[in-house]
Amino acid sequence: MKKVFLIIEREYLSRVKKKSFLILTFLVPSLFIAMYAAVFFIYKSEGESKKEFLVLDESGLFKNEFKNSETTTFKYADGDYASNKSKIKNEKDLLLLYIPKDYASSNDIEILSAKKPGFSLLNDVEKQMENIIENKKLIAAGIDTAVLKNSKTQININAKQLTDEGEKDSNIGATYVVGFISSFLIYLSLFIYGAQVMRGVIEEKTNRIVEVIVSSVKPFQLMLGKILGIGAVGLTQFLLWIILSSTISIAAGKFLTPDQQTVTTEKVDTKASTTNTNPNKTQESPAIKFINAANTINFPYIIGSFLFYFIGGYLIYSALFAAVGSAVDNETETQQFMFPITLPLIFTFIVGMNVIINNPDGPLAFWLSMIPLTSPIAMMIRIPFGVPAWELILSIVLLIAGFVFTTWIASRIYRVGILMYGKKVTYKELAKWFFYKE
Amino acid sequence: MLSIKNIVKEYAKHRALDDVSLEIEKGKIFGLLGPNGAGKTSLIRIINQITAPDSGEVYFNGEKLNPEHINKIGYLPEERGLYKKMEIGEQMLYLAQLKGLSKADAIKRIKYWFEKMEMQTWWKKKVEDLSKGMQQKVQFVATVLHDPELIILDEPFSGFDPVNAEIIKDEILELNKKGTTIIFSTHRMESVEQLCHHIALIHKSHKILDGSIKEIKNAYRNETYKIQYEGILNLSQHSNFEVVEESVKDELQEITIKLHEGIKTNDVLLELIPKVQIKHVEEVIPSINEIFIQKVTALN
């Protein structure tokens, strides 16, 4: 046991000390910060300043048709293109919308501004123009727009989850995102760390150090030490990510909240003055919505199951990867054996993203979250939606049994494989190795 | 020290070792000789407990081979290597600890050997920065670091340049003098012939010969002598011997003769001295290689 610990220590330290580990560890949370910052600044820049459009409409079709919103107002300008253009120069919040006479045929509608307009602003203007033209065409065709307006119905489903604590707002979007991200992370990390195990085994084999090592420890101990050592590297990385990311999000949350409040009051003010909107319905920005939804998710539970399914899945797949590494002489030969190992991973991920996520309690979701080779990914998609306790326990038990079984098979192949050189190995050969006596 | 009793080891298609028994005495240098693929490495792997025999037993100091013996054996495999990106000192520390040394002891032993082999400056170097010869030295140190009672060296001198081979040879002899038992395994029989006290020949999974070098050579000498002389000798007129070969070497006549039964060298010399000027007489003792070939042809 002391020897296994020595092997774990070497495998762990030799990887954690590498520069690439440090870079990756800090890169991911930095991306997280960047994402937060991007959401924040997009939101802030759009929420803060009100834009005014000068509409220079040569076609005459759009006169007094644009609707003002909280953040954009429209004014209709006279004069020619050049004089209006000079008006907006050096104006941060003044934009010129130029619609030429023959806009339909030439497609020459322009928005001119001193600052690049935001995407949603453009989108808003485009939508409005489309609506205006559509309405005009409908009227021209003799259809009453009032009738049309009445026929339009908007449906908003409020998804509420029935739990022991009573009804709880469940945000399908956030659940979906959490399921997606956590299963994707498992999928990715099984590949990354599994491949590291395989490469480590191949390295020892091609370096020929393996025979020196197995004259000191049993091949199984070497395999186990390597798997556990690299697994510990993976866990360290995840834990660092979780710690760094949560620190950042708490900090970012503190930084964001007061700002949001000022913006919201500002909005209410404008609403009060325009009076055409329902004052009870405060409009939330997507960022706040997401943060609120994220708050409804039970993160300790998700993170706990994530770590368990990562460890379980990793132990299963890394044992298989180790067996593959032991059977070949170099990495290019691994292709033929990699396929059947990666197949269940890829299959589950694709099925998961298309079927399980839309029907997390269906039969396919159930079975894939029970089979040990597929359960780490399938279960992680389902967990944010809520899984009955007995299913979770059964899945965990099967996963543990699964990795004990695969490790046993893999170690029997491994012990023979690491000492075999210069042989093109077939599946038949692997089966034979399995049945070799000690 | 090591008793190997009726070992049989089978792989999928062939029998690598067939009823092989050996007795290796403490403090001796033992040569395990035989061509490639004879089964030497299979036997060594069994002694190192990398694999287990299908039947038969191995005793180490009278005890049945068990995991506790692993730390008492040092093994230099034929295919050797080290972690390329790991520092030498760290790597030695790792290998020594895997052999059961405590960290403090390991550091002491490494320092001792690094000094002895003039490698003190290598501690922080990586294997990939060393030359092949230097790597071999490191590998040798890794084998003996834990002060094993038995050292097994598989093809020890392949890959060594002559200078380093000599250094390693001296170290091995010194260790042997201190009481360490050594097993050489090689197919280049001439390379270890002078070093070994005792040899065993393995051929096609069988042990075909086993004994001390002296005994074996005595058993295989067959009253053959080489004589160099000046003068003219009528080779058909003699009764004591039979000429096996004749040639001219360094302007001297040279004949290889086989004595008839009951005849001593002095009888031959008495016969020849009146006729020619004798310059050199030498007994022809077969090399282990020749004995091996003889034995194999005899078996076939």
Interface residues (C-beta under 8 A of the other chain):
Chain A: K3 L6 I7 R10 S14 E203 E204 T206 N207 R208 I209 E211 V212 I213 V214 S215 S216 V217 P219 L419 Y421 K432 Y436 K437 E438
Chain B: Y11 A12 R45 N48 Q49 I50 T51 A52 D54 I70 N71 I73 Y75 P77 E79 R80 G81 L82 Y83 K84 K85 M86 Y94 L95 Q97 L98 K99 A142
